[in-house]
Amino acid sequence: MKKNLLESARHIVVEGPIGVGKTSLARRLGEHLDADLLLEQPEINPFLHRFYQNQQRYALQTQLFFLFHRLDQLRELAQRDLFPRTTGSAVVSDYLLEKDPLFASLTLSEDEYKLYRQIYDSVSLQNPVTPDLVIYLQARPETLIARVRKRGIEMERKIGDDYLVLLGESYTRFFHNYDAAPVMVVNSENLNFVDKDDDFQLLVERIEAMRGHREYFNRGD
């Protein structure tokens, strides 16, 4: 029997703006698929806390640290004939490298962004690691704002509501044009993948049933 996309995918990416639940879903999928995880690990970025305190001063350092950290992870992935098999044959990640400039365009000045783009274009992978499946999580700006405030991460307290709104809009534009891999667009407003097994299983079933290059899942479909 032919495997569905979720079963056959060796590299799955979960993406979406801050507060949408991408890392939580990536962990749940990794456990479900017995797969390895490749996560952003924002806590290891030494500039991130300072960025939230003073965005203008620390935006470029923060962005470049993330860029090089992600590149290091993906280069290691690309250099292997097979994906890591410490726990399984698949890799589930909570970031897509191509969205890195999205954040840079929101946080950097015009001159800094030009410099960042020169660096990004010169160091990006010659043979990019293209995922087999991207799960793009969406939510309304007010939902993202409420979730970020609710989880109460100290360094996120300085994130402005306007920034979260712009970030959500930027993600929408990015994925409107993204076609490098199959995409499942998921409205996460009424889904709780972490605490409700039924919600998680429902999402898994919808992904397993994918037949097109881009499909949409809103609860109640």
Helices and strands as residue ranges (DSSP letters): H 5-8, E 11-15, H 22-33, E 36-38, G 42-44, H 48-53, H 55-78, E 91-93, G 97-99, H 100-107, H 110-123, E 133-138, H 141-151, G 154-158, H 161-177, E 183-187, H 197-208, E 214-217
